[in-house]
Amino acid sequence: MSSLATTLTIGRSWSAAQLAYAFDTAPIWASTEPLANVSSMSNQDTNSWLVDRWNLDGKVGGASANLVQFVEDPFSVSTNRNASTSNSDDNSSLVLGITYPSGIKGGVQFWPLPFDGLAKPPQRAVLTYQVAFEPGFNFVLGGKLPGLYGGATTGECTGGNRQFSCFSTRFMWRSKGAGEVYAYIPTYPHLCNQSDISCPDKYGIQISLGAFNFTVGGWTTVTQLVGMNTPTLANGWLYVYINDTLVIQHTGIVFRSDPNVTLSRVLFSTFFGGSTSAWYPSKTQHAYFRDFKVWASSKASNTTGPKVQASLHTTDTSEEEDAQSASFTSGTTTRHQKGFDWPNSDLPAWPKLRRGVLSSYWSAPKSAWAGHRGSKRRTEADSTIPGAKAEPYAAEATAQIYRPSVHLISMSTAASKILRSANAPRTAPDAVELQVAQAILDLENNVADLKAELRPLQISAAREVDVKGGKKAVVIFVPMTQLKAFHKVQGRLTRELEKKFSDRHVVFIGQRRMMRKPARGSRQKQMRPRSRTLKEVHEHILEDLVYPTELVGKRTRQNVDGSKLIKVFLDAKDSNALDYKLDTFSSVYRKLTGKEVHFSFPAVASEA
């Protein structure tokens, strides 16, 4: 087989949103957690909430219904929460707690349906969420975590039931928190020969075990991108980011042999196992989940790949799931093959999979590895440089080399400055948003004294608003988590952007959530926070519009026709700086709220 390798350009440190935009996917679903006005929600109410708000395919059934419950975040806001989710206004939500009772598998399994209602079947998707394990959590031999699922209805591509009609890509923790992707996918020889892939006779395939580690006592952000292959070609993608750092990169994956198999749901699956009691915890334990988001696209893979004959079984005689444990110490591995214990000294060196390493894996036919049961080594150049060309080790010199091939994929760097926070439009960025994002990115790259302040900042949306006199204004919505950071540079940033948009004024507004008043007889038991009422949100919009100027007075005039006019008085000391934007403030406020407002500065009496 000829080598078809090319180079793939992908960010080593990307948020889920940046990864999604790089692969041209749009946001389609986000989980909604109850507000933390109460310390917890009952199991029954949690089940109802999940069915109604998470769009589940049926309720959480059986005894599992008692193991899932919305509870207060056991970790403070300061523990591990990303900047994009650490705002006080958004932190007041409960998190989904899962109980794993002692002596049994525990956990739950249910099926959110984020792809329902899409016009075209999704061919690629990004899933991200946050998971936390309580302090002292014992990982035992391993357990499952949520991932993407495609194809057939539930009950297949889990529990040892491999099928061509479906696939799944759950995460899994192993002993001491070692992480991997645990996939039910078709296999082919070159896939199973790769150094970080183990293909057992049954159950799931281990992908990159030890490439990352789960920790206890804080939140971890996990993100996976799945890109469907073209049937008969091995050109599917699988990328994994942990806390926004690339840890797994695989091309040449076969997810399907039938074009009708597409992404269909999220497999929320978490339990201890393994299929024997050796996997079960000796004490009751808990894990917590929050902030699920999914992006998707109907665009097929744009990479090349070899034509393969995929199968559901493999000639690899590796151990079954209940013996698939490996201890990772100092880069060495102990593997338990059927009936044999392979000591570390008898195995070739296991490759050290470092965070952020981009690697194309050298793989050779098994005949070239007679007498070597275990992992194959890669060259140093191959392990650090994407598409690097280097001579194989001497033991591989006569082997036929294959590397999955991809075309160059580059992201719109402007899109990386856009973060779709709550209440933002769930669409790909439009021309105005990309123009604003690019302008901010240009300032970050070219203005030295703004570089550090602008680097972590992102916008959530932008739109143009017509202003009196035929002019326009650009309204930039920013995530609430970053509003204070924007305020620190807002004066300078506004001036610089208005130089770039010489025909338009620029204003910044926080992207706030607004909740409707619960209907009478509603099952909702928690009170609506005042900060999310219509009145409060409109008040905050006023404050954001004129920041850093203060509101020194406000009056409401009732007109004869029943309409209202709001008069807002601004601090007179800022009249010279803001007088030219008063019409802009009025037009933007009317566009966003439907209310008429007149801005002015109070008259200052002259000294005698």
N, C-alpha and C positions, 0 to 999 in steps of 0.2 A: 504494500500500500504506500502510495507516495505521500510525502509530507506536504501539508497544506497550510502551514502555520503562517499567520499574520499577527499584527499587534493590536491589542485591545487597550484603549485609553479609558480609564475609569478612576474616579476619585478614591483615594485611600481614606479620606475623612469626609464623608457625606452624611447629611441627615436623610431620613426617609423621604422627605419632600424633594431634596436635591436629586436623590437616586431616581425617584418617580419621574421628575421632569426630564432628567437625562435620557430616560428610556421612553419618553413621550407618552406617559400615562396620566390620566386625569383622576382626581379624587372622587370616589363614588360612595364611600361609607365611612362612618366613624361611630364608635360606641358612645352611648350616653349613660353616664353614671348618675345616681341620685345625689342631690345636694346634701351636704353634711349638717342639716339642721337637727338630725337625730344621730345617736351614736351607732345605730345599726338598723337594718331592715329585716323583717322576719324571712324565714326560708320561703314561705308561701308567696309573700309579696315580691321577694327577689325573683322567684320563678316567673311570676306574672310580668314583672318589669322586663326581664330578658326576652320573653316571648313578644311583648308589645314593642319594646324600644330597640331590641337587637335583631329583630326579624328572624326569629328562630324557626327551624323546621320541626315544630312540635315542642312540647315542654321537656324539661329535665325530668326524666322518669325514674321510678323505683326509689331505692334507698338513696340514690345520688342526690335527689331533691333536697335532702337534709344536710348535704355536705357543701352546699353553695349558698353564700349569704353576703349581701353588701354590708360592709363594716367601715368604721373609721380607718383612715390611713394610719397604720401602726408606726410609720416612720415619719418624722417631722418633714416639713417642707424643705428644709436645708439638706436632707440626706440625699444625695444622688439624683435629685430631680433636674432634668435638663432645663436650660435657660428658657427653652420654648414652651415649658409647661409649669413654670414656677411662679406665676403671678397670684397674688393674694385673692384676686377676684375669681380665678379659675381653680384654685386649690381647694375650694370648699365642697368637694365632691367625695362621696364614699368610694371605696374600691371593692372589687369583687374578691372575696376571700374564699378559698377552697380548703376543706379539711381532709386530711389523710389519716383515718383512724389507725390505731396500732393493730398489727397482725393481719391486715388485709391490704388489697391494692388501694382502696380508697379512691378519692378524686371523682371526677365527673367527665362526661362526654356529651357535647351537644353541637348543633350545626347552625351558626349564623349564615344567612343567605345574602351577602352583599352584592352579588352579581344579578339578582333578580331585577327585571325591568330594563336591562340594557338592550339597546337596539340590535347590537351584533354580539355574537359569542366572544367573550374575552380570550385573547391569546397570550397575554402577559399581564402580570399583576405584581404589585408590591404590597406586602403585609407587614405592619409594624405594631408592636405593643410593648408594654412594660411589665416585667415580672419581678417579684421580690419574694425571697424566702426568709422566714422568721429567723432571728438569731438562734444559733445552736441547731439549725436544721441538719439532719443526717441524711445524706444522699443515698446511703446504702449502696446497692449495685446499680441503680438507675431508675429513671422514670420519664414519662412523656410530657411534652408541652405542645401548645397549639401550633398549627401550620396551615398551609393552603391545601386544597383538595380539588380534584377535577374528575369529571365524568359521571359514572353511575351514582345511583342514590346510595344512602348510607348502608353500612353493613359490609362493605367490601373495601379492599385495600387497607385493611387494618386486621389485627389479630391473626396474622398468618394467611389471610385470604388474598392472595395475589390474583389480579385479573388484568386483562388487556383493556377492559372497559373503564378503568379508573386509575388514579394515581394519588399519592399523598406525600407531603413533605413536612412532616412534623419535626419539631426540635426534640432533642432528648438530652437529659443530663445523665452522666454516668458517675462512677465512684469518685468521690471527692469533688464533684461538681464539674468534671470534664464535659464539655459540650460537643454536640455533633448535630448534623441533619440526619434524621431517620426516615428514609424514603421507601415507599412502595412504588417502584417504577420498573419497567422492563429493563433487562440487562443485555449486554453483549460483551464478548471477550475483552476488548481493549478497555472498556470501562472498568471491569472488575480487576484488571491487571494494574490499575493505577495505584500508586503507593499509599494513598490515603483513603482508599475505598475498599470495604470488605463486603463481599457478596455471599451470604450464607445460603444453605439449601432451602430454607424457608424463613418466614418473617421478613423484616425490613432490611434495607441496605444501609450500612454505616458509611456516612460521608464525612471525612475530615474530623474524626474523633480526636479531641485534644487541641483543636485549632483555637479554642477559646475556653474560658471557664466561667461558670456561674458562681456568684458569691452570695453570702448570706448577710442579712441585716441591712439591705438597701436595695434600691431599684436598679434594674438592668434593662436597657432598651434593646430589643431584638428586632431585626428587620431582615426579611428575605424577599428577593426578587426571583420570580419564576417566569421564564419565557418558553412557550411551547415550541417543540421541534416540529419540523415538516415531516409528516409520516414517511418512513423508510430512511430518513436522514438523521444522523446524530448531530443536531445543531441546536439543541435546547440549552437554556442558560439556567444557572443557579448561582446567585450571589447572596452572601450573608454579611451583614454589618452588626457588630455588637457595640453598643454605646457610640454609634456613628463611625466606627472604625471597621474597615474591610478585613474580614478574617477568612472567608471562604470564597473562592472564585472558580467556577467550573463551567466550561462550555463542552459541547459534545455529549450532552445528556439526551436520553430518549425518554420522554414522558408518555408517549402514545405511539401506536401504530395505526390508529384509526382517526381520521380528521374530525370526526364527530365528537371526540373526547376533548372537551375544553374546560377551563376553570369554572367551577360551579359553586363553591362554598368555602367557608373557613371550617376546618376541623378543630374545634375547641376540645382538646383531649389532654387530660392530665391525670396521671395515676402512677403508682409504683409498679414497675414490671417491665419486662420479664413475665414468665409464666409459672414460676414456682414461688413458694413462700420465702425462699432465701432473699427475694427482692423486697419483701414487705418491711415497713418500719416497725421498730420495737416500741415506739411511743407515738401518740397522736401529734401530728405536725400540721403546719399551715403554710400556704403560699398565697400571694396576692397578685391581682392583675388589674390593669387599667389602660386607658388610652389606645384602644384598638383603632387602626385606620387602614383603609384599603384604597389603592389606586389601580386603575385597569385601563387596558387598551385592546382594541380588536385587531391591531396590527400584528402580522405574523413575524417570526424570526427573520432578521435581515442578515444572518450569518450563513456561511457555508459549512458543510460538514460531509463526512463520508456516508455512503449508503451502507446500511448494516441490516443484518437479520436479527432482530431483537427477540428475546424469549423471556418467559416468566421464571425460568429455572437456570441454574448455573452449574458448571462442573466444579466450581470451587467447593471444597469439602470443609469449609469453615464451620465453626460451631453454630448451633442454633441459638435462638435469642436468649434463653435462660443461661447460656454460658458465654455470652458475648461481652465479657467484662475485661477491661485492660487496666493495669495500674501504670500511671505515668509518673516516673521519677527520673529527673535528670536526663530526659530525652530517651529513656530506654523503655522497653515494653515487655511484659510477660503475656503470652498468648496461650489460651487453653484450647488446643485442637482436640478433636474427638479421641478421647482415651490417652492423650499425651499432654504433658506439661513441658512447654518449650522454655528452657531457661534463657535469661537475657543474653548470655554469652553465645548462644547458638543462633541468634537472630541477627540479620544485617541491621545496621543502625536505622532506627525509625527517624524519618525526616522531622526536623523541628519546624513546626508550622507557626510562623510568627505573625502577629497582628499586622495587617496592612501589606503583607507580602503578596505580590502579584506573581503567580506562577503558572506556567504551562507544564503539565506533568509528562515526563518521558515514560512511555510504557512500551513493553515488548511482549511478544508471544510467550506463553508459559514455558514452551520448550526451551527457551533461552535461559530459563531459571531453574533447571533441574537441580534438585538438592537444596533449593532455597525456598523454604516455606515462610513467607512473611513479606515485609515491605522491601521495595526496591529503592536504591539511592538516586538522588538527583545531583546534577552538577551545581556548584555554587553559583555560577552565572545563571543557570536556569531557575534557581530558587529566589533570585532577587530582581531580575529584570524581565518584564513581559516580552515574550517573543525572542529572548536572548538565544544566540547561536553559540553552542559550545560542544566540544567533543564529549561523547558519553564516556563513562568509566570503561576500563578495559574489559570488564565482565560483560558489558553491553555492546562491545564493538561490532560483533557479528549479528546483533539483533536488528530486526526491522523496526524502525522508529516511527511512531505516529504521534502527532500532536493535533488536538482539535483546532480547527481554523476559524477565524472570525474576521470580519471587516472592521475597519476603524469606526468606532462609535464616539462621537464627541457631543458634549452637552452644550446647550445654550447657557453660558455662564451668567447671563442676566437672570435666567430662571432660578438660579441658585439663591438669589436674593428675595425670592417670594416664598412665603410660608403661609399656607392656607389654615388659619386658625379658626376657632369656632365662629359661626355666623358669616364666614367669608364665602364667596361664590365657589361652588364645587365644579369648576371648569378649568380647562387649561388657560394659562395667562393670555390675555388679549394684547393688542398692539400698544395700548396706553400703559398697561402694567409692565410690559417688557421695556418700553421706553423709559419709564421711571426707574425700573430696576437697573437698567444699563447706566443711566445717569448717576445713580448712587454708586454703582460699581466703579465707574470712571473716577468719581471723586475719591473713592477708597484707594484706588491704584495710583492716582496722580497728585493728591493733596496730602503732603506728608503729615501735617498736624491733625488730619482727620482720619488717617488710616486705622489707627488702633481703635478709635471709637466706632467707626463704621463697619469694621470687619464682622462683628457678631450680629449686626442688625439686619433684619429682614422686614419686608412689608407683607401684609396679608392681601391687599387689594388696592386698586387705584381706578379712578373714573374721572371723566371730564364732566363739568357742569357749566351750563350757559350762564353768563353774568350780564347785567345790564350793559347796554352800549355795544352789544355784539361781541363782547369778549368771552373768554373761557377761563375756568379755574380747574386746577388739578387737585382732586381730593385724594390724599394718600392715607389709607387705613393701615394701622400698625397693630401687631399683636399686643394684647394687654400686658403680656409678660415683658415686653420690651419698651413700653410707653415711657417709663422713667428714663431709660437710657436714651431714647430719642429726645426727650426734653433737655437733656444735658447739652446736646449739640443742635437743637432745633433752630435757634436763631441763625447760626452760621450756615446750617444745611439749607434752610429756606432761602437765604440770599444766594447761595451757590446754585440751587436748582432753578431759581427764577432768572438767573443769568442764562442758564441753558434753555429754559422755556421762556424766552423773552416776551412772548405774546400771551403768557398765562400766569396767573397767580397760583401759589402753592399753599395748601393748608394740610395739617396733619390731624387725624382723628383716631382714637382708640377703637379697635374692632370689638365692641361689647356685645354680650348676649342679652336678649330681652325675653322674659317669660310672661306668658299670658296669665291672667288671673284664673285660678282653678275654678271650673264650673261647679255649681252646686251639686252635691251628690258624687263628686269626684272621689276616686279611691286614693288620691294622692294625700299622704298624711303629713308631709313636711311643708312648712311654711315657705312662701315665696320670698327670697331675700329682697329687701328694699332696693338694693343696688341694681336689681334686674327688672324693676318695674318700669313702665313706659315713662313716667314722670322723671324718675332719676336718670334714666339713660339720656333723655332729652336735655336734662340739666348738664350732664357731663359733656354732651356734644357742644353745648355753648362754651363751656370752659376750655375744651380742647381747641375749638375754633380760634379763640383769641389768645391762647397761651403764647408768651408768658405774661401778657397783660391780665390784670385782675378785673373781675366784674365788681363795680362799686355800687350798683343799684339796678333794680329791675321793676318795671310797672307793666300791668296788663290793662289795656283799654278795651272796653266792650263797645263795639259799634252798633248803630241803630239796626243794621241788617242781621245782627246776631254774631257776626264775625269778631275775632279778637286780634288785636295788634299788641305784640310784646315790645316794650321799649327797654333796651339794655344800655346801661351807662358804663363806659370803660374808664379806666384810670387816666386822668387828663395828662399825666406826665408822659404818656406814650402816644399822644395825639400826632406828633410829627412823624413817628415811625409807622403808624397804622392807618392814618386817615385815608390813604389811597386804596385800602382794602375793605372798607366798610360795606360797600355794595357787594363785594365778593362774599363776605360773611353772611349777609342777608340772603343772597341767592342760594348758597350752599345749605344753610339751615332750612330754608323753605323746601329745597329739593329732598333733604333727608328726613324731615319731620312733617312736612305739609303745613307748617305754621309760619305766619308772617311775623318778622321781627325787624325792628329798626335799631341800628347801633349808632351811638353818638357819645360825645365826651361832654361831661357836665361843664357848664360855664364856670369860670374861675373869676371871682370878684377881684378887681384891681385894687391895689393898695392906695389909700388916700395920700 
